[in-house]
Amino acid sequence: MSAGIYESATETIVTGNAAAALEVARRGLAEGIDPLDLIKKGFVPGINKVGDLFGSGRLFLPELVLSAAAMEQVTGLLNESISSEQEQNQGRVVIATVEGDVHDIGKTIVVSLLKANGFDVLDLGRDVAVGRLIEEADKFNANIIGTSALLTTTMGAQKQLEEELAKSGLKGRFKTMVGGAPVTQRWATRIGADAFAEDAGEAVTRAKALLDMA
Ligand code: B12
């Protein structure tokens, strides 16, 4: 039963059919499937497939936009259903997609999961400059600054954040966590970020570990 629903979910994203995607999501929730499983096993494989097809020139921007819109709607719906079972006050996280980058589907999933695990999260959205990120982290009294970058051309902003923090003497005050499809542990180590996570689940584990270290 569930295997079929995951395949249907993947298919709705590949075909860019938002109405069908929402219907599959609602059906999954009604069947009692964990919303995060629906995202991870059903919808994310769909958007990844779209990315591969786009990358190899077998699908074009108008279709990518439709698939992304379907993905945004469905993750919006499912994110609301991710229940928070943990006690609150795990720590404070400011998060954003870096300047020049509008990819925010993955970042938004990370936000939902952090919130569901008791973190107090300030989500600044997408296309956010490093200066603003630091300013807001200061005001929010954040423990962690998280950045998402989906383009090889915008990953540099994560390095710029480390440099700005070091320059202003704030490196010790905030822990930094980086993510996004092209980002790797190797990149995180190279730029001096405190943590990297491959996906939203790992982001929660890493954030908790960072706070234990603090
Ligand atoms: C959807 C999408 C879009 C949508 C974005 C909509 C939105 N609201 O996000 C739209 C259509 C707008 C778009 C536009 C563009 N895109 Co685009 N897009 C994608 C696509 C298909 C999927 C991205 C996605 O949502 N993945 C699903 C989520 C769940 O995964 P994720 O983002 O990796 O997030 C997970 C982890 O990385 C991690 N994570 C994410 N953030 C963070 C943050 C922290 C702190 C942590 C710890 C973890 C973490 O956890 C998440 C959840 O598990 C990718 C292909 C791909 N495979 O990545 C291309 C892709 C990223 N896009 C690409 C390109 C080229 C573009 C455009 C330049 C196209 C164009 N010609 O205009 C523009 C750029 C616009 C801009 N300035 O940003 C290229 C990038 C190539 C490169 N080397 O840089 C890709 C790789 C496609 C390809 N194969 O060529 N895109």
Residues whose N, C-alpha, C, O or C-beta is under 5 A from the ligand:
A	BS01	B12	V44 I47 N48 V50 G51 D52 F54 G55 L64 V65 A68 G100 D101 V102 H103 D104 I105 G106 K107 I109 V110 G146 T147 S148 L150 L151 T152 T153 M177 V178 G179 G180 A181 A197 E198 D199 A200 A203
